Amino acid sequence: MGGAAALLVSAGAGAQSADPKPWQLNMGRGVTTTAQHAYDAHMLALWICVAIGLIVFGAMAVAMFRFRKSRGVTPAQFTHNTTAEIIWTVVPIVILVAMAVPATRKLIAMYDTRDSEMTVKVTGVQWMWRYEYMGEDVSLTSRLDRESDRLRQDRNVTRAELDAHPHYLLDVDHPLVLPTNTKIRFVVTADDVIHSWWVPALGWKQDAIPGLVNEAWTEILEPGIYRGQCAELCGKDHAFMPIVVRAVPREEFDSWLAAEKARNAPAAPAPAAPVPADAAPAASEAAPAQADAATQFPSAPAAPAAG
């Protein structure tokens, strides 16, 4: 699509926000409310596990060092301790409830598509994606870009050629263009087999199933280019079904959408040829003459039907 390509060129290379980095240990924070909720829940669980680990392994270290046999310590002789059993039963329950309450709230928010400002229909097709901006009469088909497709089929491709194409197998010809700071509802389905639409920076993944329509929503907080792939094994070219989302400020998106509408609008009918000025009186004079001829020479009656 010309408009989408122009947006890509205008931004230059652009920072690939939320892409994984070399030696990265933690998950990315993402660029949507949903992704940041998932990150916060992950970090809460991580630090709780770290605290529990420090307590448990610290207690084990103290017990093994201070009460070892070489120091002449005699082990206590008991079968169970009611107080300890109550503590190690109640404390995990309290921790799980403390983790479950915010996690449940965020999970419910992930599926709340109300008050969306626009809707995009995503359709998985072997092996490409179709996007429709509902109510806007704008749609596009997004395929693996030609250079990636050429390189993957070239048996003699060199490492230098691959390095010259940094987003090999992760580029498309027509990216999905979305506005930032806008709640966007997605309806996701498929035409043939099960696909899965997944962009990690957006913080969610949704299956595209033939005959079913799944919902999701996003609100991108930062402009940028966000990449993903089909996450459901869908056939021989499953690995060549990338997703590219181009997030731009709302004003820029509105301009792009208006340009796409104008480009896709049907051509206006050609105006009728003007009547020459000298032909107009002749036409007006011919009308009475035709009427007189009809009066003087009425048409003959129709012949009776045979039989």
N, C-alpha and C positions, 0 to 999 in steps of 0.2 A: 504494500500500500504506500502510495507516494507520501501521504501525510505522516505516517509512522516513521518512514525512512528519514524524512526531513527532521523529525524530532531527534532521532538517533544521531544524525550528523551534527545538529546544532549543539548537542551536549558534548561532543567529542567522545573520548574514550569513557569518561565518567567513572566514578568510584563504584566498585561492585560491593555495595553495602551488604553486610551480614554474610558475606562469603566466608568459608573457613580459611584460616590462616595456617601457615606451616607451624608445626609443633603446638597447635592449639589444644588445650586440655579440657576446657569447659565448653558447654554449649553456647551458641550465639544468643545474644539478647533479642535479636529480631527488630523489626521496624513497625510492628502493629501492636495494638492493645492486647490482642490475643496472645501473640508471641511473648510479650513482656509478662503477662499473667503466668504463662507456662514457665518462663525463666524464674520468676519469683517463687513459684511453687517448688521448682527444682532446687533452688538455693536454700529454701527453708528446710526441705527434707535433707539436703546435703549437710547443713550445719548441725541439725539434730543428730544425724548419724555420726558425725565427727565427735560431737559431745559424748554420745553414748559409747563410742569406741574408746575415747580417752579414759572414761570412767572404768569401763570393763577391763581394758588392757592395763590400766594403771593399777587397779585392784589386784589383777593377776601378778603383775610385776612385784608389787609389795609383798604379796603372799609368798611368792616363790623366793624372794630374797630374805625377808625377815624371819620366815618360819620354815626354813629349809632344815633338812635332817642333820646336815653337818654342824649346825649350831646347837644341836641337842634338843630341839623343840619336839615335844610330844604332841601329836595331833589330837584334837578334841574328838571324843567319841559320842556322836549323836546321829540320829537317823534323819531328822528334819527339824526345821525351825519355822513355827507358824508365822511369826512376825516377818521373817525374810520372804516367805512364800506370798504373804499378802502384799508386801511391798513390790516384789517383782511381777506380780499380777496387775496391781492397780496402776503402777507408774506407766507401763506400756499402754494401757487402755487410755489413760489421760493424754499421753503423747499422741496416740492415733486420733483421738477425737480432736485435739488441738490442730492436727494437720488436716483432718478431713473437712472441718467446717470451712476454712478459706478455699480449699481445693474444690469443694462442691459448689460454692458460690461462683468461682471462676469457670467451672465446667458448665454451669447453667448459662452464664453470660456468653459462653462460646457459641451457644445455639440460639441466642436471642436475636433474630433478624428483624425485629420490629424497628420502626422509625428509620429504615434505610432510605437513602436519598436517591439511589439508582440501583438497577438490577442488571447483571451480566449473565447471560446463559452460556455455559461452557459445555461443549459436546465433544467427546472423544471419538475419534475415527481412526481406523488403522491406516496410516500411522501419522496423525496430525491432530490439531485442535481447531475447532470452530468456535468463534466468539460472536455473540449477538448482544448489542446494546439495546435492551428491551425498551420499546416505545420510541426509539430514535431512528429506526430504519437504517441502522449502520451495522454491518457485520464484516468479519474478516476471517480468513483461514491462515493459520500459522503452521508452517512446515520447517523442517531442518533447513538451514541456509545452504545455498548451492555449493559454497566452498567446502564446508564440512562434509557435504554429501560426496563431493568429488574426491576429497582426501581419503575418506573411509573406503572408497571403492578402488583406489589406486594401489595396486600391489607393490609398486616401486616408490611409494611415498617415503620421504626422508625425514629425519628428526628435525632438520632445519625448517622444512615446510610446516611441520606441526607446531614448532615453536613460534613461527611467524603468525599462526592463527591461535591466539591465546585462549579463546573460548571454543576450541574444537569440540564439536558435538553438543555445545550448549548455546549456540546461536540459532536464531530463526529468521525467516525472511520478513515476517510481519509480527512485531511484538504486540502484546496486549497493553494498551495505553489506559492508565487509570489516574484519577485525580487524588491528590493527597488531602488529608484532613476531611475525608468524606466517608460516611458509612455506606459501604457497597455490599449489596446482597448478591450472592452467587447461587444460581440453580445449575446443578451439574448432572449430566446424563451422558449416554453413549449411543452410538448408532449400531454397533456390531458386537463387540465383546467388552468385558469389564476392563476399564482403564482406571487410573487414579491421578487426580490433579494435585500436584504437590510442589509448593514453593517454600522451602524451609524458613526464609526470612519473614514470611507472613504468619507462620506459627500454626498452621493447620493443614490437614490432608483430607481430601474427600474422594470417595470412590465414585466413578462414573459408570453406572450400570444400565444396560439397555432396558427400556420399559419402566424405569424408575427415575424419579427426580429427587436428588438430595440437595440440601440447602447448606449454606455457610455464609459467613460475612467477614469483612475485613475493613480496617480503617488505617491506611498507611500514613505514618507520621513523618516520614522523611522522603524527599525526592531521591530517585536513584533507579538503578537497573537491578532487578532481582530475578535470579534464575532458578529453575527447578526442572524436574523430569517426571514422566509418567512413572508411578511407583507401583504399578500392578503389571505382572507379566502378561502381555497382551498379544504376543506373536513374535515372529522372526525379527521384526524391526522395532521391538520394544525399546531397545537402547538408543534409538534414533528419533525420539519423540520429545524433544526438549520444550521447556516453557520459559518465556522471557516476559517479565512484567516491567513496563516502563512507567514509573510514577512521576508525575509532574504536578506543579501547582495548579489549582483549580482554574485560574484564568487561562493558562496555557492549554489545559485540557479542553475548555470550552471552545477555544479557537480551533483546536484540532478537530473537535467533533463537528463544528460548523463547516469546516472545509470538507470533511468526509461526506456530510450530508449533501453539500453542493455538488460534489463530484459524483455521487451516486444518484442524484435526482434525475428523473427522466427528462429527455430533451423537450423543450417547448415546441409546440407545433409551429410550422412555418406560417407567416402571415399571408392572407389571400392577396393575389395580385390585384393592384388597383385597376379600376375600369377607366379606359381612356376617356377624356373629356368629350371628344367629338362623337363617341359611340353612344353616349347617354341619350341625346335627343332622338337618334334613330330608333333606339329600343322603345322609347315612349311613343313614337309615331306608329311603330309596327303593331302595337297592342290593339288600338281601335280597328285597324285594317283587318286583323285576324278575327275580331269579333264580328265585323260586317260580313265577312266571307262565311262565317258559320251560320249567320242568319239567312243569307240568300241561298246557300246550298246545304240544307240539313243533311245529315248522314242518312244513308239508306237503311231501312229496317233490316234486322237480322233475319237470315234465312231460317225457315222452320226446321226443327230437328228431324232427321231421317227416321222413318218408321212410324 
